[in-house]
Amino acid sequence: MVLGQNKIRDIITQEYEKGHFSGALLYADGSHLLKINKGLANIQFGVEINDKTRFPIASVTKLFTTITVIQLYEKGLIAFSDTISKYIPGLPENCRKITIKELITHHSGLVNEPIKAVVDKYSIDEYIKNFVKKSAKDTVKFNYNNVDFVLLSKIIESVTQKTFAKSIQELILNPLNMENTGFVNEEEVIRNLAYGYHNYSFGKGEKSKPLYNDRRYISNYSGAGAIYSTTEDLYKLLTALKANKLISERAMKQFVLSPQTDEYVDWLSGKPTFGFYFDSKQKEPVLRRSGSIDGSNSEIIINSSLDKILIILCNTDTADLDSLANKIYFAE
């Protein structure tokens, strides 16, 4: 146990004792691997979080979707300049010329989905029919939304002629033996799946502040936010990217590691790449990927060589996860 690992344990313990952390952490720097579990996967029954606990990872799902799109590109099955109407019929007239790249980088000009998109159950086709709408403004600038990645999920289905979940299973999960990663389905009982709890306090609430059960249909998010995983499985994914087991070194350098626009998005702390946000404002440049759906909150920080990795998965929103991750990753 090195001093750095003790510091990380102390930070997590302090946040846990303040009621600001419930989740799992994995930190790896090439020499050491640290795993920490704190809190309850199910508060009602007092079930503690452990290495087998599976967390809905919210928008970290978008990383899986992006990797799959790059895989299809490298197989010559799609081009990033393709318009989405090539793969999805029946779209509104003013949405048909949006390109695949614009979806990945959130430059589609589509509006964010309304809350009703996740408080009632929708199939992927129903979701697209009801919630794909262009902004009234003509200018296309960065606008983070889930609709972009639901559309990418449908494009993957169209190209592979398989369900989105089946495509991810065959192209990523099976090759990497990610046995604890899958798709949230409210109609199934998923073993070891953490319950989500929220109160929207994000590091500012008292320990006594009540938590509420999450109620959204996470499955509606599809490739935007429907995957569950563990810290160990996500570590497998990141190390596979480093070893070019999923996409080529050329694609990694061109699309994943490199900013695709010059826009620095303050609340995401970086410029969009394919899958991450590139942050050059720290003492060492890093790639970030985060997710938040009520109580399901996640954070990944990695360096450009992918040999220093921090993964945090939570089942409450009581942590200021961005600040917590920064404090751990950039600790002296």
Rosetta silent file (secondary structure, phi, psi, omega in degrees, C-alpha in Angstrom):
SEQUENCE: MVLGQNKIRDIITQEYEKGHFSGALLYADGSHLLKINKGLANIQFGVEINDKTRFPIASVTKLFTTITVIQLYEKGLIAFSDTISKYIPGLPENCRKITIKELITHHSGLVNEPIKAVVDKYSIDEYIKNFVKKSAKDTVKFNYNNVDFVLLSKIIESVTQKTFAKSIQELILNPLNMENTGFVNEEEVIRNLAYGYHNYSFGKGEKSKPLYNDRRYISNYSGAGAIYSTTEDLYKLLTALKANKLISERAMKQFVLSPQTDEYVDWLSGKPTFGFYFDSKQKEPVLRRSGSIDGSNSEIIINSSLDKILIILCNTDTADLDSLANKIYFAE
SCORE:     score description
SCORE:     0.000 S_00000001
   1 L     0.000  121.344 -179.516    0.000    0.000    0.000 S_00000001
   2 L   -97.614  166.315 -176.336    1.539    3.294   -1.100 S_00000001
   3 H   -57.413  -41.333 -179.194    0.855    6.732    0.284 S_00000001
   4 H   -57.768  -40.911  178.811   -1.236    7.699   -2.735 S_00000001
   5 H   -67.306  -38.382  176.437   -3.600    4.803   -2.155 S_00000001
   6 H   -62.909  -38.974  177.836   -3.962    5.711    1.517 S_00000001
   7 H   -61.218  -44.058 -179.285   -4.841    9.262    0.472 S_00000001
   8 H   -63.084  -44.515  177.769   -7.545    7.983   -1.846 S_00000001
   9 H   -59.733  -42.041 -179.658   -9.002    5.765    0.892 S_00000001
  10 H   -63.578  -42.870 -179.925   -9.007    8.711    3.294 S_00000001
  11 H   -61.497  -47.637 -178.563  -10.783   10.958    0.774 S_00000001
  12 H   -65.618  -41.154  178.746  -13.502    8.384    0.070 S_00000001
  13 H   -61.291  -43.687  178.857  -13.961    7.611    3.781 S_00000001
  14 H   -61.430  -44.128  179.730  -14.374   11.303    4.577 S_00000001
  15 H   -67.297  -39.002  178.009  -16.962   11.756    1.821 S_00000001
  16 H   -62.504  -44.316 -178.100  -18.797    8.598    2.872 S_00000001
  17 H   -67.487  -25.683  175.416  -18.971    9.722    6.489 S_00000001
  18 L   -82.906   -3.494 -177.695  -20.438   13.066    5.367 S_00000001
  19 L    81.307   19.194 -175.068  -23.117   11.160    3.430 S_00000001
  20 L  -107.074   11.769  179.341  -21.652   12.282    0.120 S_00000001
  21 L  -151.579  132.166  168.385  -20.581    8.930   -1.328 S_00000001
  22 L  -147.127  108.384 -176.281  -22.136    5.548   -2.033 S_00000001
  23 E   170.681 -157.829 -176.728  -20.430    3.540   -4.719 S_00000001
  24 E  -132.525  146.473 -179.536  -17.325    1.840   -6.060 S_00000001
  25 E  -132.753  141.407  170.247  -13.930    3.169   -7.151 S_00000001
  26 E  -132.367  129.262  176.772  -11.081    1.701   -9.160 S_00000001
  27 E  -127.740  131.046  178.800   -7.746    3.473   -9.567 S_00000001
  28 E  -138.462  134.367 -179.517   -4.832    2.116  -11.614 S_00000001
  29 L  -127.166   19.080 -179.259   -1.564    3.827  -12.456 S_00000001
  30 L    95.081  -31.520  179.599    0.452    1.036  -14.061 S_00000001
  31 L  -109.058  -31.323 -175.375    2.099    0.021  -10.813 S_00000001
  32 L  -132.523  148.154  175.733   -0.816   -0.207   -8.412 S_00000001
  33 E  -127.103  122.336 -178.104   -4.467   -1.185   -8.611 S_00000001
  34 E  -122.002  132.836  175.168   -6.837    0.037   -5.912 S_00000001
  35 E  -126.008  133.938  179.029  -10.507   -0.879   -5.477 S_00000001
  36 E  -131.666  134.630  173.613  -12.818    0.673   -2.881 S_00000001
  37 E  -124.749  129.271  179.700  -16.481   -0.101   -2.157 S_00000001
  38 E  -143.612  134.451  174.674  -18.510    2.043    0.250 S_00000001
  39 L   107.447 -167.258 -174.101  -22.216    2.288    0.937 S_00000001
  40 E  -118.496  129.429  175.144  -25.356    0.320    0.196 S_00000001
  41 E   -73.843  -28.532  175.891  -26.488   -1.124   -3.114 S_00000001
  42 E  -139.917  108.831 -176.153  -29.970   -1.429   -1.617 S_00000001
  43 L   -69.733  -38.313 -176.756  -30.793    0.837    1.303 S_00000001
  44 L   -57.035  -39.744 -175.656  -34.152   -0.799    2.040 S_00000001
  45 L  -109.714    6.254  176.243  -32.540   -4.175    2.792 S_00000001
  46 L    65.300   35.062 -178.970  -29.092   -2.976    3.869 S_00000001
  47 E   -84.658  118.971 -176.491  -27.237   -4.729    1.033 S_00000001
  48 E   -77.506  149.272  174.829  -23.637   -3.536    0.953 S_00000001
  49 L   -72.311  136.057  176.780  -21.795   -2.604   -2.230 S_00000001
  50 L  -140.775 -173.183 -176.122  -19.088   -5.100   -3.206 S_00000001
  51 L   -62.750  -21.009 -178.172  -16.935   -6.021   -6.224 S_00000001
  52 L   -93.170   -4.731 -178.274  -19.912   -7.748   -7.880 S_00000001
  53 L   -66.204  129.311  179.178  -22.281   -4.784   -7.587 S_00000001
  54 E  -102.310  131.045 -177.774  -23.481   -3.624  -10.991 S_00000001
  55 E  -113.875  133.985  164.767  -24.260    0.057  -11.441 S_00000001
  56 E   -57.986  127.566 -171.079  -26.286    1.753  -14.166 S_00000001
  57 L  -101.592    6.557  174.979  -23.526    3.870  -15.745 S_00000001
  58 H    53.068 -129.901 -170.663  -25.767    6.514  -17.381 S_00000001
  59 H   -74.624   -4.356  168.563  -23.953    8.424  -20.152 S_00000001
  60 H   -62.594  -20.732  171.841  -20.792    6.334  -19.922 S_00000001
  61 H   -53.084  -34.980 -177.581  -23.001    4.127  -22.123 S_00000001
  62 H   -60.608  -26.608  176.435  -22.230    6.616  -24.901 S_00000001
  63 H   -65.513  -42.146  177.550  -18.633    5.374  -24.915 S_00000001
  64 H   -62.241  -44.856 -179.846  -19.831    1.861  -25.839 S_00000001
  65 H   -60.971  -44.369 -178.836  -22.042    3.266  -28.581 S_00000001
  66 H   -64.365  -44.004  178.427  -19.207    5.359  -29.984 S_00000001
  67 H   -58.805  -42.816 -179.742  -16.766    2.444  -30.016 S_00000001
  68 H   -64.857  -40.801  177.408  -19.290    0.339  -31.909 S_00000001
  69 H   -61.704  -41.658  177.838  -19.855    3.096  -34.474 S_00000001
  70 H   -64.401  -38.874  176.509  -16.078    3.321  -35.000 S_00000001
  71 H   -59.160  -44.149  179.133  -15.940   -0.460  -35.433 S_00000001
  72 H   -65.514  -37.083  176.234  -18.590   -0.267  -38.161 S_00000001
  73 H   -62.439  -44.866 -177.811  -16.649    2.580  -39.792 S_00000001
  74 H   -69.874  -20.949  174.905  -13.441    0.539  -39.794 S_00000001
  75 L   -86.680   -0.717  179.392  -15.291   -2.349  -41.422 S_00000001
  76 L    76.935   18.390 -176.068  -16.412   -0.008  -44.213 S_00000001
  77 L   -90.831  -19.578  176.566  -20.086   -0.353  -43.273 S_00000001
  78 L  -142.788  164.882  168.198  -20.680    3.345  -42.545 S_00000001
  79 L  -123.967  145.887 -179.628  -19.052    6.721  -43.115 S_00000001
  80 L   -66.795  -20.226  177.738  -19.118    9.476  -40.523 S_00000001
  81 L   -85.547   -5.401  178.170  -20.321   11.836  -43.257 S_00000001
  82 L   -60.749  140.458  173.247  -23.365    9.659  -43.958 S_00000001
  83 E   -81.878  150.733 -171.658  -26.683   11.347  -43.315 S_00000001
  84 H   -72.279  -19.452  178.737  -28.907    9.577  -40.828 S_00000001
  85 H   -67.941  -16.543  175.931  -31.806    9.252  -43.264 S_00000001
  86 H   -64.150  -27.147 -174.484  -29.721    6.626  -45.075 S_00000001
  87 L  -115.062  -21.544 -176.077  -30.334    4.314  -42.117 S_00000001
  88 L  -126.870  109.361  179.280  -33.497    5.605  -40.450 S_00000001
  89 L   -79.098  161.339  170.520  -36.634    6.193  -42.562 S_00000001
  90 L    78.499   15.444  178.875  -39.496    8.511  -41.676 S_00000001
  91 L   -75.131  156.178  173.849  -37.511   11.247  -39.928 S_00000001
  92 L   -55.258  145.693 -174.973  -38.764   14.848  -39.970 S_00000001
  93 H   -52.516  -42.415 -175.383  -37.693   16.597  -43.170 S_00000001
  94 H   -80.846    4.680  178.412  -35.364   19.022  -41.382 S_00000001
  95 H  -109.449   -8.441 -168.686  -33.555   16.191  -39.555 S_00000001
  96 L   -71.815  -24.017 -176.746  -32.661   13.974  -42.495 S_00000001
  97 L   -94.388    4.007  174.118  -29.353   15.614  -43.420 S_00000001
  98 L   -62.039  137.315 -178.705  -27.820   15.322  -39.960 S_00000001
  99 E   -96.592  163.589  177.356  -24.606   13.290  -40.201 S_00000001
 100 H   -60.489  -42.302  179.027  -23.336   10.480  -38.002 S_00000001
 101 H   -61.227  -39.257  179.558  -20.396   12.646  -36.907 S_00000001
 102 H   -64.566  -33.805  174.696  -22.778   15.406  -35.865 S_00000001
 103 H   -65.974  -47.006 -176.618  -24.632   12.942  -33.643 S_00000001
 104 H   -61.724  -38.655 -176.253  -21.411   11.711  -32.001 S_00000001
 105 L   -96.661    7.737  178.438  -20.164   15.239  -31.302 S_00000001
 106 L    59.328   44.947  174.477  -23.594   16.638  -30.346 S_00000001
 107 L  -118.774   29.534 -176.259  -23.765   19.077  -33.256 S_00000001
 108 L   -77.061  -23.997 -173.058  -27.019   17.729  -34.680 S_00000001
 109 L    80.218    7.237  178.359  -29.131   20.726  -33.734 S_00000001
 110 E   -79.047  150.125  179.600  -31.658   18.374  -32.130 S_00000001
 111 L   -84.471  156.845  177.076  -33.460   19.451  -28.975 S_00000001
 112 L   -66.034  149.570  179.337  -33.142   17.659  -25.657 S_00000001
 113 L   -70.670  148.270  175.617  -35.759   15.053  -24.880 S_00000001
 114 L   -77.186  165.693 -177.966  -38.578   16.033  -22.490 S_00000001
 115 L   -61.481  -29.645 -179.096  -38.953   14.312  -19.131 S_00000001
 116 H   -65.572  -13.660  178.247  -41.894   12.276  -20.451 S_00000001
 117 H   -67.187  -16.818 -177.791  -39.405   10.435  -22.660 S_00000001
 118 H  -129.137    1.582  175.351  -38.270    8.469  -19.603 S_00000001
 119 H   -97.536   -8.721  170.199  -41.251    8.431  -17.228 S_00000001
 120 L  -124.350  158.138 -177.239  -43.213    6.231  -19.634 S_00000001
 121 L   -83.640  130.741  176.065  -41.946    3.175  -21.499 S_00000001
 122 L  -133.010  140.383  167.823  -40.967    3.627  -25.172 S_00000001
 123 L   -73.295  168.895 -179.211  -39.374    1.302  -27.684 S_00000001
 124 H   -62.545  -37.971  179.021  -36.460    2.741  -29.620 S_00000001
 125 H   -68.733  -40.016  177.728  -38.709    3.335  -32.654 S_00000001
 126 H   -65.367  -39.490  178.908  -41.384    5.012  -30.526 S_00000001
 127 H   -60.298  -47.948 -178.864  -38.728    7.188  -28.893 S_00000001
 128 H   -64.021  -42.422 -179.260  -37.427    8.342  -32.281 S_00000001
 129 H   -62.227  -36.999 -173.533  -40.925    8.994  -33.617 S_00000001
 130 H   -91.483  -26.912 -166.470  -41.892   11.099  -30.621 S_00000001
 131 H  -125.966    5.138  174.213  -38.725   12.932  -29.604 S_00000001
 132 L   -88.355  106.416 -177.036  -36.535   13.598  -32.656 S_00000001
 133 L  -142.911  137.624  179.439  -37.054   17.306  -33.243 S_00000001
 134 E   -81.526  147.259  175.194  -34.825   20.024  -34.656 S_00000001
 135 L   -65.135  147.491  178.432  -34.211   23.210  -32.725 S_00000001
 136 L   -66.590  -24.974  177.782  -36.146   26.237  -33.972 S_00000001
 137 L   -77.650  143.584 -176.839  -32.817   28.074  -34.202 S_00000001
 138 L   -80.368  -26.063 -176.061  -30.897   27.580  -37.436 S_00000001
 139 L   -71.486  138.005  178.151  -27.426   27.653  -35.912 S_00000001
 140 L  -107.419  111.344  176.228  -25.870   24.290  -35.115 S_00000001
 141 L  -132.983  175.681 -177.559  -23.637   24.373  -32.062 S_00000001
 142 L   -58.843  125.712  174.801  -22.745   21.934  -29.309 S_00000001
 143 L  -144.653  101.955 -177.984  -25.856   20.759  -27.483 S_00000001
 144 L   -66.235  123.664  176.949  -25.449   17.711  -25.257 S_00000001
 145 L  -154.242  160.942 -178.325  -28.538   15.511  -25.522 S_00000001
 146 L   -84.195  -23.751 -178.054  -29.566   11.870  -25.385 S_00000001
 147 H   -58.924  -38.698  178.400  -31.570   11.877  -28.614 S_00000001
 148 H   -52.436  -44.636 -173.600  -28.330   11.949  -30.637 S_00000001
 149 H   -85.796  -20.379  169.118  -27.235    8.629  -29.164 S_00000001
 150 H   -67.012  -39.573  175.694  -30.627    6.957  -29.351 S_00000001
 151 H   -63.773  -41.377  176.452  -30.412    7.681  -33.083 S_00000001
 152 H   -61.677  -37.002  176.996  -26.915    6.193  -33.196 S_00000001
 153 H   -60.053  -42.520  179.788  -28.329    3.090  -31.486 S_00000001
 154 H   -68.089  -37.324  177.040  -30.896    2.768  -34.267 S_00000001
 155 H   -63.092  -41.811  176.250  -28.227    3.225  -36.940 S_00000001
 156 H   -59.818  -43.105  177.138  -26.234    0.384  -35.355 S_00000001
 157 H   -61.122  -42.605 -178.259  -29.371   -1.785  -35.480 S_00000001
 158 H   -63.594  -40.782 -177.080  -29.935   -0.874  -39.112 S_00000001
 159 H   -75.702  -43.026 -175.862  -26.369   -1.737  -40.136 S_00000001
 160 H   -84.878  -17.559 -174.791  -25.964   -4.935  -38.100 S_00000001
 161 L    59.909   32.624  175.699  -29.565   -6.127  -38.539 S_00000001
 162 L  -136.401  162.935  176.035  -29.520   -6.988  -34.839 S_00000001
 163 L   -62.891  157.220  178.478  -30.839   -5.278  -31.751 S_00000001
 164 H   -57.639  -46.488 -179.381  -28.583   -2.632  -30.272 S_00000001
 165 H   -59.490  -42.310  179.744  -28.039   -4.742  -27.151 S_00000001
 166 H   -65.261  -38.356  179.059  -27.112   -7.800  -29.236 S_00000001
 167 H   -64.143  -45.443  178.588  -24.660   -5.753  -31.298 S_00000001
 168 H   -63.244  -41.053  179.490  -22.910   -4.402  -28.201 S_00000001
 169 H   -59.086  -45.999 -174.991  -22.833   -7.893  -26.727 S_00000001
 170 H   -78.193  -33.530 -173.985  -21.179   -9.401  -29.789 S_00000001
 171 H   -90.794  -23.724 -177.396  -18.825   -6.547  -30.671 S_00000001
 172 H  -127.234  -54.768 -169.663  -17.620   -5.512  -27.203 S_00000001
 173 H   -67.407  -48.364 -179.950  -18.884   -7.505  -24.225 S_00000001
 174 H   -64.271  -47.104  179.375  -18.224  -11.056  -25.429 S_00000001
 175 H   -59.598  -30.861 -177.969  -14.739  -10.393  -26.854 S_00000001
 176 H   -98.829    2.869 -179.513  -13.659   -8.766  -23.583 S_00000001
 177 L    55.329   45.315  179.291  -15.463  -11.238  -21.317 S_00000001
 178 L   -87.344   77.671 -171.651  -17.386   -8.407  -19.665 S_00000001
 179 L   -74.073  -17.243 -178.475  -19.731  -10.733  -17.784 S_00000001
 180 L  -106.228   22.258  178.535  -21.030   -8.064  -15.398 S_00000001
 181 L  -121.585  137.390 -179.817  -22.065   -5.593  -18.078 S_00000001
 182 E  -169.689 -158.604 -174.730  -25.440   -5.519  -19.794 S_00000001
 183 E  -117.038  131.029  176.090  -28.601   -3.519  -20.373 S_00000001
 184 L   -62.999  129.945  174.699  -31.087   -2.345  -17.787 S_00000001
 185 L  -136.372  113.537 -174.936  -34.501   -3.837  -18.465 S_00000001
 186 L   -64.640  -15.196  179.351  -37.205   -2.917  -15.982 S_00000001
 187 L   -88.496   -2.607 -178.966  -39.066   -6.122  -16.809 S_00000001
 188 L  -115.439  150.852  169.577  -36.165   -8.276  -15.631 S_00000001
 189 L   -93.058  112.243 -175.571  -34.683   -8.984  -12.217 S_00000001
 190 L  -101.171  118.629 -176.194  -30.975   -8.288  -12.732 S_00000001
 191 L   -60.995  135.297  174.636  -28.711   -9.948  -10.190 S_00000001
 192 L    66.209   17.530  178.867  -26.485   -7.606   -8.133 S_00000001
 193 E   -81.302  125.769  179.476  -27.889   -4.444   -9.741 S_00000001
 194 L   -70.053  139.810  171.467  -27.627   -1.417   -7.458 S_00000001
 195 L   -75.892  151.049  177.824  -30.773    0.564   -6.769 S_00000001
 196 L  -104.267  139.907 -179.572  -30.603    4.281   -7.549 S_00000001
 197 E  -135.580  138.697 -176.586  -31.424    7.015   -5.031 S_00000001
 198 E  -138.606  153.519  166.874  -31.463   10.765   -5.572 S_00000001
 199 L  -148.454    8.415  175.970  -32.036   14.077   -3.837 S_00000001
 200 L    56.992   37.811 -179.236  -30.114   16.334   -6.260 S_00000001
 201 L   -93.328  -31.286  172.829  -27.708   17.533   -3.537 S_00000001
 202 L    47.015   54.542  174.290  -24.423   16.836   -5.430 S_00000001
 203 L    86.641   -1.144 -176.339  -22.062   17.232   -2.501 S_00000001
 204 L  -112.158   -2.305 -175.858  -23.933   20.063   -0.794 S_00000001
 205 L   -92.388  160.763  174.594  -26.520   18.170    1.237 S_00000001
 206 L   -80.159  155.191 -179.524  -26.536   17.060    4.845 S_00000001
 207 L   -60.501  -28.621 -177.304  -26.243   13.364    5.668 S_00000001
 208 L   -81.091   -9.272 -177.690  -29.751   13.500    7.114 S_00000001
 209 L   -64.699  129.363 -175.115  -31.312   14.791    3.894 S_00000001
 210 L   -66.998  151.663  175.276  -33.750   12.129    2.625 S_00000001
 211 L  -107.781  154.001 -178.959  -33.158   10.137   -0.553 S_00000001
 212 E  -122.830  145.288  178.767  -35.807    9.145   -3.077 S_00000001
 213 E   -65.545  136.868  174.224  -36.076    6.039   -5.213 S_00000001
 214 L   -67.510  142.427 -175.428  -35.190    6.525   -8.876 S_00000001
 215 L  -126.813   -0.639 -175.593  -38.234    6.125  -11.123 S_00000001
 216 L   -74.959  154.025  171.087  -37.056    6.672  -14.695 S_00000001
 217 L   -82.923   90.344 -179.163  -37.168    4.032  -17.440 S_00000001
 218 H   -60.474  -31.669 -179.207  -33.419    3.800  -17.909 S_00000001
 219 H   -59.492  -27.840  179.500  -33.967    1.303  -20.735 S_00000001
 220 H   -61.660  -26.002 -176.618  -35.479    4.111  -22.854 S_00000001
 221 H   -72.428  -18.457  176.821  -32.060    5.751  -23.076 S_00000001
 222 H    48.957 -126.786 -177.725  -30.685    2.860  -25.147 S_00000001
 223 H   -72.572    1.115  175.734  -27.192    3.784  -26.402 S_00000001
 224 H   -93.452  -21.123 -175.465  -27.354    7.081  -24.542 S_00000001
 225 L  -177.632   21.622 -170.936  -27.585    5.627  -21.039 S_00000001
 226 L   -99.922    2.413 -175.827  -29.042    2.120  -20.628 S_00000001
 227 E   -88.579  145.741  167.701  -25.961    0.046  -19.774 S_00000001
 228 E  -113.063  155.259 -179.465  -24.987   -1.256  -16.336 S_00000001
 229 E  -162.514 -174.896  175.595  -21.448   -2.331  -15.444 S_00000001
 230 L  -125.252  165.407  177.195  -18.816   -2.657  -12.727 S_00000001
 231 H   -62.008  -38.066 -178.974  -15.535   -0.853  -12.171 S_00000001
 232 H   -66.315  -41.593  178.912  -13.631   -4.016  -13.130 S_00000001
 233 H   -66.372  -40.102  177.715  -15.506   -4.442  -16.398 S_00000001
 234 H   -66.297  -33.169  174.456  -14.976   -0.797  -17.335 S_00000001
 235 H   -63.385  -40.662  175.170  -11.290   -1.265  -16.556 S_00000001
 236 H   -58.276  -43.276 -179.338  -11.303   -4.164  -19.034 S_00000001
 237 H   -61.817  -46.935 -176.679  -12.838   -1.851  -21.642 S_00000001
 238 H   -68.645  -38.904  177.926  -10.249    0.897  -21.155 S_00000001
 239 H   -70.076  -30.363  175.462   -7.280   -1.480  -21.173 S_00000001
 240 H   -68.310  -37.062  175.116   -8.670   -3.091  -24.342 S_00000001
 241 H   -62.948  -42.332  178.595   -8.786    0.338  -25.979 S_00000001
 242 H   -61.139  -38.949 -177.766   -5.172    0.877  -24.992 S_00000001
 243 L   -86.046    3.797  179.187   -4.205   -2.483  -26.525 S_00000001
 244 L    58.187   38.127  178.133   -6.211   -1.735  -29.714 S_00000001
 245 L   -82.945  -18.888 -177.148   -8.346   -4.842  -29.223 S_00000001
 246 L  -109.141  -43.306  177.209  -11.572   -3.087  -30.250 S_00000001
 247 L  -135.068  162.148 -173.713  -10.498   -0.377  -32.690 S_00000001
 248 L   -71.645  161.530  175.839   -7.226    0.350  -34.453 S_00000001
 249 H   -60.561  -38.403  179.219   -4.422    2.521  -33.127 S_00000001
 250 H   -61.766  -45.575  179.382   -5.052    4.887  -36.020 S_00000001
 251 H   -65.524  -38.431  177.309   -8.735    5.284  -35.105 S_00000001
 252 H   -58.450  -49.529 -177.296   -7.828    5.785  -31.452 S_00000001
 253 H   -66.985  -40.850 -174.002   -5.442    8.608  -32.300 S_00000001
 254 H   -75.853  -37.819 -170.634   -7.665   10.205  -34.941 S_00000001
 255 H  -113.528  -43.312 -172.176  -11.045   10.035  -33.229 S_00000001
 256 H   -84.974  -42.722 -175.440  -10.883    9.036  -29.562 S_00000001
 257 L   -88.058  -14.128 -174.100   -7.783   10.816  -28.295 S_00000001
 258 L  -109.956  133.974  175.022   -8.106   13.958  -30.412 S_00000001
 259 L   -58.905  139.968 -179.171  -10.624   16.793  -29.987 S_00000001
 260 L   -97.380  -12.530  174.094  -13.028   16.955  -32.922 S_00000001
 261 L  -142.035  167.555  178.350  -13.896   20.623  -32.372 S_00000001
 262 L   -91.333    4.376 -177.638  -12.205   23.594  -30.690 S_00000001
 263 L   -78.213  118.567  173.190  -15.150   24.143  -28.323 S_00000001
 264 L   -90.513  117.012 -177.371  -14.224   23.750  -24.665 S_00000001
 265 E   -92.903  108.966 -171.834  -17.411   22.750  -22.851 S_00000001
 266 H   -56.673  -48.271 -173.057  -17.097   24.133  -19.325 S_00000001
 267 H   -74.016  -14.044  174.099  -19.539   21.825  -17.560 S_00000001
 268 H  -104.192   -3.341  176.275  -17.935   18.767  -19.197 S_00000001
 269 L    55.666   46.510  176.712  -14.419   20.155  -18.652 S_00000001
 270 E   173.411  174.747  175.040  -13.128   19.466  -22.128 S_00000001
 271 E   -96.353  138.122 -175.205  -13.371   19.502  -25.907 S_00000001
 272 E   -67.138  129.825  165.477  -15.431   16.682  -27.468 S_00000001
 273 L  -105.508 -169.158  168.849  -13.629   13.702  -28.955 S_00000001
 274 L   -84.094   98.256  175.351  -15.380   10.560  -30.139 S_00000001
 275 L   110.213  -26.868 -176.145  -16.376    9.125  -26.759 S_00000001
 276 L  -133.716 -174.913  170.569  -14.627   11.466  -24.323 S_00000001
 277 E  -128.050  123.703 -174.244  -13.906   15.112  -23.523 S_00000001
 278 E   -88.252  117.818 -176.322  -10.282   16.220  -23.839 S_00000001
 279 E  -111.353  108.968  179.526   -9.187   18.435  -20.969 S_00000001
 280 L  -100.658    6.781 -175.626   -5.870   20.229  -21.498 S_00000001
 281 L   -89.715   -4.916  178.093   -6.369   22.664  -18.620 S_00000001
 282 L   -88.246  175.276 -179.935   -5.012   20.297  -15.954 S_00000001
 283 L   -67.612  -19.534  169.924   -1.343   19.813  -15.078 S_00000001
 284 L  -137.138  134.547  179.932   -1.498   16.776  -17.374 S_00000001
 285 L   -60.806  139.306 -179.521   -3.956   16.455  -20.306 S_00000001
 286 E  -137.052  163.149  171.497   -6.710   13.934  -19.602 S_00000001
 287 E  -107.867  137.966 -178.524   -9.786   12.403  -21.185 S_00000001
 288 E  -122.267  148.195  171.255  -13.064   12.540  -19.266 S_00000001
 289 E  -148.361  124.432 -177.623  -16.337   10.648  -19.535 S_00000001
 290 E  -129.794  168.739  177.294  -19.180   11.135  -17.086 S_00000001
 291 E  -155.173  147.665  179.245  -22.794   10.135  -16.649 S_00000001
 292 E  -155.258  116.471  170.755  -25.752   11.142  -14.494 S_00000001
 293 E  -134.098   99.759 -175.022  -29.315    9.843  -14.393 S_00000001
 294 L    50.959 -117.981 -177.477  -30.867   10.682  -11.020 S_00000001
 295 L   -77.648  -15.560 -179.181  -28.965    8.481   -8.552 S_00000001
 296 E   -84.253  107.202 -176.420  -26.862    6.717  -11.174 S_00000001
 297 E  -131.182  139.143 -174.802  -23.679    8.761  -11.460 S_00000001
 298 E  -144.717  154.141 -178.476  -20.345    7.817  -12.988 S_00000001
 299 E  -150.609  131.784  173.781  -16.991    9.381  -13.747 S_00000001
 300 E  -126.923  132.767  169.221  -13.942    8.254  -15.719 S_00000001
 301 E  -129.351  129.661  176.799  -10.649   10.129  -16.002 S_00000001
 302 E  -138.248  154.205  173.439   -7.726    8.705  -17.996 S_00000001
 303 E   -85.894  171.630 -172.935   -4.532   10.134  -19.414 S_00000001
 304 L   -66.999  -23.273  176.860   -3.822   10.076  -23.144 S_00000001
 305 L   -89.097   -0.988  176.231   -1.613    6.992  -22.862 S_00000001
 306 L    58.056   34.798  178.078   -4.409    5.182  -20.993 S_00000001
 307 L  -118.422    4.420  170.328   -2.101    4.000  -18.229 S_00000001
 308 L  -130.696  112.763 -167.056   -3.508    6.100  -15.391 S_00000001
 309 E  -128.872  133.320  171.421   -7.181    5.350  -14.881 S_00000001
 310 E  -126.506  126.552  177.766   -9.826    6.440  -12.387 S_00000001
 311 E  -126.752  125.601  175.578  -13.324    4.956  -12.482 S_00000001
 312 E  -128.009  128.273  176.478  -16.036    5.926   -9.989 S_00000001
 313 E  -123.378  131.433 -178.376  -19.572    4.512  -10.048 S_00000001
 314 E  -128.254  155.296  174.752  -22.262    5.693   -7.622 S_00000001
 315 L  -115.754   16.437  167.725  -25.890    4.838   -6.924 S_00000001
 316 E  -136.107  165.818  175.877  -26.747    8.192   -5.328 S_00000001
 317 L  -106.869   28.436 -177.899  -26.278   11.787   -6.464 S_00000001
 318 L   -81.033  -10.278  179.400  -25.053   12.935   -3.054 S_00000001
 319 L   -96.675  146.853  164.019  -21.460   13.370   -4.290 S_00000001
 320 L   -85.816   84.638 -165.780  -19.998   16.241   -6.243 S_00000001
 321 H   -66.967  -35.114  178.993  -18.476   13.563   -8.433 S_00000001
 322 H   -62.675  -48.928  179.732  -16.567   15.860  -10.776 S_00000001
 323 H   -66.290  -39.343  179.452  -14.770   17.602   -7.913 S_00000001
 324 H   -63.002  -44.594  179.625  -14.223   14.332   -6.069 S_00000001
 325 H   -63.263  -42.327  178.049  -12.660   12.694   -9.136 S_00000001
 326 H   -61.204  -43.401 -178.202  -10.392   15.696   -9.695 S_00000001
 327 H   -60.715  -38.004 -179.157   -9.298   15.663   -6.053 S_00000001
 328 H   -77.865  -48.637 -172.467   -8.333   11.987   -6.328 S_00000001
 329 H   -67.399  -38.461 -174.911   -6.822   11.935   -9.814 S_00000001
 330 L  -103.250   17.047  179.200   -4.695   15.057   -9.444 S_00000001
 331 L   -64.608  141.456  176.976   -3.729   14.559   -5.779 S_00000001
 332 L   -77.407    0.000    0.000   -0.076   15.198   -4.990 S_00000001
